[in-house]
Amino acid sequence: MAAPASESMSGDDGKAFDIVAHGHKDVVQAIAFNAYGDRCATGSVDGNMRVFNRYKDGSWRMCDNWGAHGGEILELQWLPPTVYPNLLASLGIEGRFKLWAEDPSAAPGRRFSSRGANGKAAFESRSGRHPYRSFSIKHDEATRHTYFALLAADGHLSVHESEEPETIADYMKIDDFPACPKPNRGEETCFKVQFDPNPEPCYTALRAGVPTDALGLVVAGLDTVRVFRTRDTITSSFGAATRAREFYLAVEITGHKGLVRDVAWAPGNYRGYDMIATACQDGFVRVFRVDTPFSNEDGKTWSTADVTGAGKHNENQHSSRSGRARTLSQAHSGIRAEIDKSGTHGERTSTGQPGQITHTVKELSKLDIHHSPVWRVGFDDDGQILGSVGDDGKLICYRQTPDGTWAKSSQLGMMKTRMAMP
């Protein structure tokens, strides 16, 4: 058992926090907690990763330490604890995306790295064109399928899905398209991608026609921020109709005067709309509201059957069987589907095709509390608190006011002081 790696510090108000001696020999660039908050993964500039567990006495102790990448680790993310075994994803500066599976029966120090200092990933992917610069993972608890999105340095986005529930070795590509502008040679760049963390779209989006299993993505590249959703398509291959998903540009968020360093999609879309926050190099934290307008004359009610379309599906189930031949004859071929995705459809702009739902965006708040470039932004698990970190070294927390805007609620800063000698 490793020695305790943390010490408890308390202020005048009696509230305690932990200072963890991470033990890395270089700067820690990435950090991620699991859903329960009792496991923490850190990634260093030297390519090493460490996992810490929190014990009942409140102390943090190292569980494993291994060389994961050949250089700086950019991002880390835990998969939900409901997935067995525990999975940890990482992305290195060399552009390799890796999934690490824990072996619960292994001794401490070899849980993720069965080969000691250099671990072997359960799954690995890299782009043949440009290195990956950001990733995001979403796990569907209903279908037990896992999705991950990989954003490359040329603005190209590829989305993959596990072929079998909880499969960690076999993934298939469901879409691949340019999501943001390609940077010029020598230009400073920054890329971020994040899935919609909510289990399904908000109820107003469902009424507007967004499928219950639709995927949502927010992509930030350079000074551009775009929101994508999926629509259902049907292609025909050798006479058999196949259901597929295709991303389309739902809305583009403008107004940034510098590089967008980070982006966050708020959980808890029970409000009836989605919220997205951005951290920009121009010193502002911006919060946007994304709506899906619908008509009150659409003939629907707020019943579950009308909103999700379940009632219509049940009513037309028998008729759909009788009209199966007609549906197959109208299905596009695989070649036609690829042609539709290329050319003018290469960037997936909304062209009014079936399944493309209109989205609108409104800026709720433009916050300049940091007075310096902002690097990170994120919501809590309920979407009630927004946090940001900038060049000033302070963590600023915001809350939403009754009028819908966001305002500063608290501030946390680290100070180095000398203890007075008795």
SEZAMI-615628 format. One record per residue (C-alpha): residue in three letters; chain; x, y, z. Coordinates in steps of 0.001 Angstrom, whole numbers, padded with zeros to 6 digits, always signed. Layout:
// SEZAMI-615628
[site Ala, A, [X, Y, Z]],
...
END
This chain:
// SEZAMI-615628
[site Met, A, [+000000, +000000, +000000]],
[site Ala, A, [+001381, +003329, -001015]],
[site Ala, A, [+001965, +005982, +001594]],
[site Pro, A, [-000618, +008735, +001953]],
[site Ala, A, [-000124, +011331, -000742]],
[site Ser, A, [-002238, +014111, +000701]],
[site Glu, A, [-002469, +016374, +003697]],
[site Ser, A, [-005535, +018154, +005004]],
[site Met, A, [-005479, +021921, +005275]],
[site Ser, A, [-008145, +023941, +007046]],
[site Gly, A, [-008887, +027615, +007217]],
[site Asp, A, [-010366, +029791, +009934]],
[site Asp, A, [-013894, +028681, +009058]],
[site Gly, A, [-013019, +025022, +009696]],
[site Lys, A, [-013596, +023901, +006116]],
[site Ala, A, [-010863, +021586, +004892]],
[site Phe, A, [-009341, +020848, +001510]],
[site Asp, A, [-006625, +018481, +000385]],
[site Ile, A, [-003201, +019217, -001045]],
[site Val, A, [-002119, +016128, -002997]],
[site Ala, A, [+001568, +015479, -003634]],
[site His, A, [+001139, +014051, -007122]],
[site Gly, A, [+004759, +012935, -007464]],
[site His, A, [+005147, +013818, -011151]],
[site Lys, A, [+008573, +015006, -012239]],
[site Asp, A, [+007093, +017576, -014623]],
[site Val, A, [+004102, +019906, -014931]],
[site Val, A, [+000687, +018284, -014622]],
[site Gln, A, [-001233, +019225, -017768]],
[site Ala, A, [-004426, +017151, -017453]],
[site Ile, A, [-006544, +015914, -014545]],
[site Ala, A, [-009864, +014061, -014340]],
[site Phe, A, [-012129, +012725, -011571]],
[site Asn, A, [-014518, +009834, -011940]],
[site Ala, A, [-018277, +010255, -011439]],
[site Tyr, A, [-018108, +009399, -007724]],
[site Gly, A, [-015199, +011757, -007027]],
[site Asp, A, [-013163, +009050, -005300]],
[site Arg, A, [-010677, +008417, -008120]],
[site Cys, A, [-008400, +010959, -009739]],
[site Ala, A, [-006167, +010599, -012794]],
[site Thr, A, [-003348, +012997, -013610]],
[site Gly, A, [-001306, +013399, -016786]],
[site Ser, A, [+002069, +015087, -016982]],
[site Val, A, [+004064, +016824, -019678]],
[site Asp, A, [+006560, +013935, -019569]],
[site Gly, A, [+003854, +011489, -020748]],
[site Asn, A, [+003325, +009721, -017418]],
[site Met, A, [-000088, +009054, -015886]],
[site Arg, A, [-000994, +008442, -012255]],
[site Val, A, [-004219, +007261, -010651]],
[site Phe, A, [-005097, +008100, -007037]],
[site Asn, A, [-007825, +006585, -004863]],
[site Arg, A, [-009560, +008347, -001990]],
[site Tyr, A, [-009899, +006256, +001170]],
[site Lys, A, [-012434, +006401, +003973]],
[site Asp, A, [-010097, +008445, +006150]],
[site Gly, A, [-010055, +011147, +003460]],
[site Ser, A, [-006481, +010533, +002318]],
[site Trp, A, [-005475, +010104, -001312]],
[site Arg, A, [-003087, +007294, -002208]],
[site Met, A, [-001505, +006386, -005506]],
[site Cys, A, [-002977, +003338, -007215]],
[site Asp, A, [-000829, +003158, -010348]],
[site Asn, A, [+001853, +005027, -012260]],
[site Trp, A, [+002940, +004309, -015824]],
[site Gly, A, [+004291, +005817, -019025]],
[site Ala, A, [+001249, +006307, -021240]],
[site His, A, [+002448, +008576, -024074]],
[site Gly, A, [+005658, +009683, -025675]],
[site Gly, A, [+005068, +013319, -024760]],
[site Glu, A, [+002668, +015787, -023185]],
[site Ile, A, [-000747, +014454, -022174]],
[site Leu, A, [-003473, +016803, -023401]],
[site Glu, A, [-006731, +015366, -022038]],
[site Leu, A, [-008057, +012669, -019711]],
[site Gln, A, [-011568, +011318, -019150]],
[site Trp, A, [-013046, +008508, -017060]],
[site Leu, A, [-015839, +006379, -018437]],
[site Pro, A, [-018852, +005886, -016105]],
[site Pro, A, [-018261, +003531, -013143]],
[site Thr, A, [-021132, +001370, -014430]],
[site Val, A, [-018794, +000143, -017194]],
[site Tyr, A, [-016742, -002881, -016133]],
[site Pro, A, [-013801, -002893, -015945]],
[site Asn, A, [-013062, +000750, -015145]],
[site Leu, A, [-011848, +002561, -018248]],
[site Leu, A, [-009694, +005662, -018517]],
[site Ala, A, [-009131, +007522, -021806]],
[site Ser, A, [-006142, +009700, -022654]],
[site Leu, A, [-004825, +011774, -025558]],
[site Gly, A, [-001173, +012638, -026084]],
[site Ile, A, [+000558, +015422, -027968]],
[site Glu, A, [+001685, +012852, -030562]],
[site Gly, A, [-001988, +012419, -031505]],
[site Arg, A, [-002619, +008938, -030102]],
[site Phe, A, [-005932, +008273, -028381]],
[site Lys, A, [-005828, +005410, -025872]],
[site Leu, A, [-008212, +003514, -023620]],
[site Trp, A, [-006803, +001980, -020439]],
[site Ala, A, [-008636, -000894, -018718]],
[site Glu, A, [-008152, -001611, -015017]],
[site Asp, A, [-007407, -005120, -013783]],
[site Pro, A, [-009005, -005259, -010301]],
[site Ser, A, [-007193, -008502, -009471]],
[site Ala, A, [-003741, -007015, -010083]],
[site Ala, A, [-001524, -005728, -007303]],
[site Pro, A, [-001382, -001986, -006604]],
[site Gly, A, [+000978, -000384, -009091]],
[site Arg, A, [-000084, -002699, -011909]],
[site Arg, A, [-003833, -002070, -012143]],
[site Phe, A, [-003621, -000195, -015457]],
[site Ser, A, [-000018, -000962, -016448]],
[site Ser, A, [+000376, -004728, -016568]],
[site Arg, A, [+003883, -004340, -017974]],
[site Gly, A, [+005156, -002087, -015227]],
[site Ala, A, [+006566, +001270, -016248]],
[site Asn, A, [+005133, +001187, -019780]],
[site Gly, A, [+001470, +000286, -019948]],
[site Lys, A, [-000341, -001410, -022827]],
[site Ala, A, [-003590, +000236, -023837]],
[site Ala, A, [-006741, -001831, -024357]],
[site Phe, A, [-007566, +000283, -027421]],
[site Glu, A, [-005559, +002774, -029453]],
[site Ser, A, [-006367, +005014, -032400]],
[site Arg, A, [-004499, +007610, -034410]],
[site Ser, A, [-005261, +009708, -037471]],
[site Gly, A, [-003408, +009042, -040692]],
[site Arg, A, [-003653, +012673, -041784]],
[site His, A, [-003299, +015057, -038841]],
[site Pro, A, [-002815, +014322, -035128]],
[site Tyr, A, [-005801, +014327, -032804]],
[site Arg, A, [-006029, +017350, -030529]],
[site Ser, A, [-009218, +016761, -028507]],
[site Phe, A, [-011660, +013974, -027717]],
[site Ser, A, [-014922, +013347, -025892]],
[site Ile, A, [-016669, +010160, -024758]],
[site Lys, A, [-020332, +009414, -024091]],
[site His, A, [-021810, +006184, -022722]],
[site Asp, A, [-025480, +005344, -023276]],
[site Glu, A, [-026777, +003584, -020168]],
[site Ala, A, [-029866, +002319, -022011]],
[site Thr, A, [-028138, +000613, -024935]],
[site Arg, A, [-024766, +000122, -023163]],
[site His, A, [-023008, +001506, -026238]],
[site Thr, A, [-020071, +003890, -026048]],
[site Tyr, A, [-019376, +006750, -028448]],
[site Phe, A, [-016214, +008784, -028789]],
[site Ala, A, [-015445, +011819, -030927]],
[site Leu, A, [-011935, +012683, -032085]],
[site Leu, A, [-011051, +016155, -033379]],
[site Ala, A, [-007896, +016441, -035486]],
[site Ala, A, [-005544, +019389, -035975]],
[site Asp, A, [-007040, +020141, -039410]],
[site Gly, A, [-010548, +020548, -037969]],
[site His, A, [-011718, +017108, -039085]],
[site Leu, A, [-014071, +015300, -036692]],
[site Ser, A, [-014575, +011529, -036603]],
[site Val, A, [-017197, +009852, -034424]],
[site His, A, [-017029, +006165, -033494]],
[site Glu, A, [-019436, +003732, -031838]],
[site Ser, A, [-018808, +000416, -030105]],
[site Glu, A, [-020055, -002487, -032217]],
[site Glu, A, [-021200, -004471, -029189]],
[site Pro, A, [-022342, -003251, -025745]],
[site Glu, A, [-019354, -002398, -023525]],
[site Thr, A, [-016872, -003565, -026155]],
[site Ile, A, [-013547, -001795, -025660]],
[site Ala, A, [-011585, -003234, -028569]],
[site Asp, A, [-013920, -002961, -031581]],
[site Tyr, A, [-015320, +000365, -032726]],
[site Met, A, [-016848, +001411, -036024]],
[site Lys, A, [-016887, +004882, -037555]],
[site Ile, A, [-020382, +006365, -037839]],
[site Asp, A, [-019409, +009755, -039296]],
[site Asp, A, [-016405, +011740, -040473]],
[site Phe, A, [-016524, +015362, -041653]],
[site Pro, A, [-014795, +018790, -041375]],
[site Ala, A, [-016264, +020402, -038264]],
[site Cys, A, [-014318, +023668, -038190]],
[site Pro, A, [-012048, +025705, -040467]],
[site Lys, A, [-008586, +024382, -041254]],
[site Pro, A, [-005874, +026620, -039771]],
[site Asn, A, [-003184, +028269, -041853]],
[site Arg, A, [+000406, +027118, -041654]],
[site Gly, A, [+002162, +028549, -038590]],
[site Glu, A, [-001070, +029843, -037055]],
[site Glu, A, [-001666, +029363, -033332]],
[site Thr, A, [-004436, +026828, -032860]],
[site Cys, A, [-006715, +025380, -030226]],
[site Phe, A, [-009360, +022658, -030637]],
[site Lys, A, [-012012, +021289, -028272]],
[site Val, A, [-014924, +018889, -028633]],
[site Gln, A, [-017547, +017743, -026118]],
[site Phe, A, [-020628, +015553, -026273]],
[site Asp, A, [-023977, +016641, -024922]],
[site Pro, A, [-023744, +015130, -021392]],
[site Asn, A, [-027519, +014765, -021015]],
[site Pro, A, [-029111, +011317, -021477]],
[site Glu, A, [-031434, +012679, -024178]],
[site Pro, A, [-032284, +016052, -025768]],
[site Cys, A, [-034412, +018517, -023795]],
[site Tyr, A, [-038189, +018231, -024051]],
[site Thr, A, [-038589, +021226, -026361]],
[site Ala, A, [-036059, +019702, -028779]],
[site Leu, A, [-037968, +016421, -028696]],
[site Arg, A, [-041205, +018202, -029532]],
[site Ala, A, [-039485, +020061, -032353]],
[site Gly, A, [-038568, +016706, -033889]],
[site Val, A, [-035123, +015781, -032542]],
[site Pro, A, [-034954, +011971, -032035]],
[site Thr, A, [-034701, +010726, -028464]],
[site Asp, A, [-031404, +008957, -029218]],
[site Ala, A, [-029871, +011880, -031138]],
[site Leu, A, [-026262, +012739, -030341]],
[site Gly, A, [-025151, +016318, -029737]],
[site Leu, A, [-021655, +017781, -030069]],
[site Val, A, [-020139, +021200, -029523]],
[site Val, A, [-016894, +021830, -031405]],
[site Ala, A, [-014489, +024737, -030922]],
[site Gly, A, [-011760, +025406, -033455]],
[site Leu, A, [-009745, +028635, -033531]],
[site Asp, A, [-012395, +031355, -032939]],
[site Thr, A, [-015300, +029253, -034234]],
[site Val, A, [-017837, +027365, -032104]],
[site Arg, A, [-020398, +025069, -033708]],
[site Val, A, [-023116, +022781, -032380]],
[site Phe, A, [-023918, +019577, -034266]],
[site Arg, A, [-026737, +017057, -033885]],
[site Thr, A, [-027521, +013785, -035597]],
[site Arg, A, [-030445, +012968, -037826]],
[site Asp, A, [-031611, +009538, -038929]],
[site Thr, A, [-030914, +008542, -042520]],
[site Ile, A, [-031750, +005401, -044486]],
[site Thr, A, [-029389, +003977, -047086]],
[site Ser, A, [-029878, +000983, -049342]],
[site Ser, A, [-027173, -001587, -049941]],
[site Phe, A, [-027938, -004611, -052143]],
[site Gly, A, [-031654, -004035, -051622]],
[site Ala, A, [-031503, -003886, -047823]],
[site Ala, A, [-032366, -000672, -046005]],
[site Thr, A, [-029959, +000360, -043245]],
[site Arg, A, [-030550, +003030, -040618]],
[site Ala, A, [-027618, +005363, -040084]],
[site Arg, A, [-026805, +008599, -038307]],
[site Glu, A, [-025481, +011742, -039884]],
[site Phe, A, [-024366, +014927, -038138]],
[site Tyr, A, [-025594, +018303, -039340]],
[site Leu, A, [-024731, +021846, -038266]],
[site Ala, A, [-027478, +022875, -035849]],
[site Val, A, [-026176, +026352, -035019]],
[site Glu, A, [-022948, +028381, -035111]],
[site Ile, A, [-021964, +030538, -032137]],
[site Thr, A, [-020201, +033761, -033105]],
[site Gly, A, [-018779, +036808, -031337]],
[site His, A, [-015403, +035516, -030089]],
[site Lys, A, [-012467, +037892, -030613]],
[site Gly, A, [-009701, +035365, -030006]],
[site Leu, A, [-008917, +031672, -029730]],
[site Val, A, [-011569, +029652, -027926]],
[site Arg, A, [-009512, +027705, -025387]],
[site Asp, A, [-012288, +025594, -023902]],
[site Val, A, [-015978, +024834, -024266]],
[site Ala, A, [-018536, +023168, -021962]],
[site Trp, A, [-022079, +021842, -022447]],
[site Ala, A, [-024207, +022126, -019309]],
[site Pro, A, [-025853, +019005, -017853]],
[site Gly, A, [-029446, +019252, -016647]],
[site Asn, A, [-031448, +020349, -019685]],
[site Tyr, A, [-034698, +020181, -017698]],
[site Arg, A, [-034945, +023951, -018268]],
[site Gly, A, [-036228, +023296, -021773]],
[site Tyr, A, [-033078, +024627, -023457]],
[site Asp, A, [-029352, +023886, -023572]],
[site Met, A, [-026526, +026047, -022276]],
[site Ile, A, [-022981, +026226, -023607]],
[site Ala, A, [-020088, +028130, -022057]],
[site Thr, A, [-016830, +029149, -023736]],
[site Ala, A, [-013431, +030290, -022464]],
[site Cys, A, [-011769, +032732, -024831]],
[site Gln, A, [-008314, +034215, -025110]],
[site Asp, A, [-009880, +037683, -025249]],
[site Gly, A, [-010512, +037391, -021489]],
[site Phe, A, [-014251, +036690, -021560]],
[site Val, A, [-016331, +033770, -020343]],
[site Arg, A, [-019456, +033613, -022475]],
[site Val, A, [-022624, +031659, -021736]],
[site Phe, A, [-025064, +030913, -024531]],
[site Arg, A, [-028598, +029557, -024613]],
[site Val, A, [-029516, +027150, -027427]],
[site Asp, A, [-033225, +026721, -028211]],
[site Thr, A, [-035222, +024576, -030630]],
[site Pro, A, [-038321, +026572, -031624]],
[site Phe, A, [-041546, +024668, -032199]],
[site Ser, A, [-045036, +025640, -033311]],
[site Asn, A, [-047960, +025557, -030908]],
[site Glu, A, [-050086, +024628, -033906]],
[site Asp, A, [-048209, +021397, -034580]],
[site Gly, A, [-051102, +019339, -033265]],
[site Lys, A, [-049055, +017875, -030423]],
[site Thr, A, [-049540, +017914, -026664]],
[site Trp, A, [-046965, +017669, -023902]],
[site Ser, A, [-047754, +013987, -023345]],
[site Thr, A, [-044806, +011611, -023497]],
[site Ala, A, [-046274, +009839, -026527]],
[site Asp, A, [-046531, +013067, -028515]],
[site Val, A, [-043183, +014514, -027472]],
[site Thr, A, [-041154, +011353, -028119]],
[site Gly, A, [-043257, +010137, -031036]],
[site Ala, A, [-043951, +006803, -029347]],
[site Gly, A, [-047697, +007034, -029929]],
[site Lys, A, [-047272, +007728, -033612]],
[site His, A, [-044841, +004841, -033869]],
[site Asn, A, [-047306, +002424, -032297]],
[site Glu, A, [-050183, +003607, -034492]],
[site Asn, A, [-048214, +003270, -037684]],
[site Gln, A, [-046379, +000073, -036820]],
[site His, A, [-048805, -002116, -038768]],
[site Ser, A, [-048978, +000218, -041758]],
[site Ser, A, [-045195, +000547, -041871]],
[site Arg, A, [-044870, -003203, -042282]],
[site Ser, A, [-047235, -003189, -045276]],
[site Gly, A, [-045357, -000286, -046840]],
[site Arg, A, [-041915, -001785, -046357]],
[site Ala, A, [-041353, -002350, -050084]],
[site Arg, A, [-042189, +001283, -050820]],
[site Thr, A, [-039772, +002479, -048123]],
[site Leu, A, [-036972, +000352, -049491]],
[site Ser, A, [-037507, +001664, -052993]],
[site Gln, A, [-037151, +005247, -051710]],
[site Ala, A, [-034011, +004568, -049683]],
[site His, A, [-030859, +006140, -051097]],
[site Ser, A, [-027996, +003908, -052116]],
[site Gly, A, [-024718, +003952, -050225]],
[site Ile, A, [-023022, +005782, -053107]],
[site Arg, A, [-025784, +008426, -053190]],
[site Ala, A, [-025447, +008929, -049427]],
[site Glu, A, [-021711, +009547, -049752]],
[site Ile, A, [-022319, +012007, -052610]],
[site Asp, A, [-024783, +013904, -050409]],
[site Lys, A, [-022103, +014182, -047719]],
[site Ser, A, [-019486, +015528, -050142]],
[site Gly, A, [-019343, +018767, -052094]],
[site Thr, A, [-021725, +021358, -050723]],
[site His, A, [-022680, +018983, -047908]],
[site Gly, A, [-019075, +018406, -046836]],
[site Glu, A, [-019307, +020864, -043946]],
[site Arg, A, [-022752, +019579, -042959]],
[site Thr, A, [-024569, +022881, -043164]],
[site Ser, A, [-028290, +022796, -042508]],
[site Thr, A, [-030013, +022623, -045915]],
[site Gly, A, [-033555, +021784, -044841]],
[site Gln, A, [-033229, +018039, -045348]],
[site Pro, A, [-035559, +015734, -043403]],
[site Gly, A, [-034502, +015488, -039762]],
[site Gln, A, [-032577, +018773, -039697]],
[site Ile, A, [-034190, +020769, -036881]],
[site Thr, A, [-033843, +024534, -036618]],
[site His, A, [-031817, +025776, -033630]],
[site Thr, A, [-031339, +029316, -032336]],
[site Val, A, [-028679, +030763, -030047]],
[site Lys, A, [-028689, +033718, -027645]],
[site Glu, A, [-025848, +035107, -025530]],
[site Leu, A, [-026889, +035122, -021872]],
[site Ser, A, [-023750, +036545, -020253]],
[site Lys, A, [-020346, +037948, -021170]],
[site Leu, A, [-018139, +037837, -018076]],
[site Asp, A, [-014708, +039487, -017750]],
[site Ile, A, [-013935, +038738, -014097]],
[site His, A, [-010463, +037353, -014832]],
[site His, A, [-009203, +040410, -016761]],
[site Ser, A, [-006814, +038001, -018498]],
[site Pro, A, [-007000, +035140, -021016]],
[site Val, A, [-009314, +032318, -019849]],
[site Trp, A, [-008070, +028749, -020276]],
[site Arg, A, [-010649, +026401, -018785]],
[site Val, A, [-014400, +026425, -018222]],
[site Gly, A, [-016767, +023760, -016910]],
[site Phe, A, [-020154, +023081, -015296]],
[site Asp, A, [-020872, +020973, -012242]],
[site Asp, A, [-022888, +017746, -012565]],
[site Asp, A, [-026218, +019579, -012212]],
[site Gly, A, [-025430, +022522, -014463]],
[site Gln, A, [-026057, +024933, -011572]],
[site Ile, A, [-022486, +026162, -011073]],
[site Leu, A, [-020053, +027325, -013749]],
[site Gly, A, [-016323, +027518, -013063]],
[site Ser, A, [-013485, +029129, -015005]],
[site Val, A, [-009707, +029445, -014642]],
[site Gly, A, [-007528, +032105, -016248]],
[site Asp, A, [-004015, +033493, -016323]],
[site Asp, A, [-004620, +035138, -012940]],
[site Gly, A, [-004485, +031694, -011287]],
[site Lys, A, [-007935, +032012, -009727]],
[site Leu, A, [-010943, +029704, -009922]],
[site Ile, A, [-014073, +031807, -010394]],
[site Cys, A, [-017500, +030249, -009817]],
[site Tyr, A, [-020726, +031645, -011250]],
[site Arg, A, [-024415, +030989, -010669]],
[site Gln, A, [-027455, +031773, -012775]],
[site Thr, A, [-029618, +034638, -011565]],
[site Pro, A, [-033447, +034654, -011733]],
[site Asp, A, [-033391, +036712, -014951]],
[site Gly, A, [-031313, +033996, -016695]],
[site Thr, A, [-027939, +035745, -016688]],
[site Trp, A, [-024862, +034471, -014867]],
[site Ala, A, [-022985, +036305, -012107]],
[site Lys, A, [-019927, +035651, -009951]],
[site Ser, A, [-020719, +033748, -006759]],
[site Ser, A, [-017319, +032799, -005302]],
[site Gln, A, [-013592, +032854, -005893]],
[site Leu, A, [-010777, +030513, -004957]],
[site Gly, A, [-007103, +031415, -005128]],
[site Met, A, [-003912, +029815, -003877]],
[site Met, A, [-001475, +031968, -001916]],
[site Lys, A, [+002036, +031184, -000748]],
[site Thr, A, [+002706, +032490, +002768]],
[site Arg, A, [+005484, +032059, +005262]],
[site Met, A, [+004644, +030652, +008665]],
[site Ala, A, [+005610, +032919, +011531]],
[site Met, A, [+008254, +031476, +013850]],
[site Pro, A, [+007128, +031107, +017491]],
END
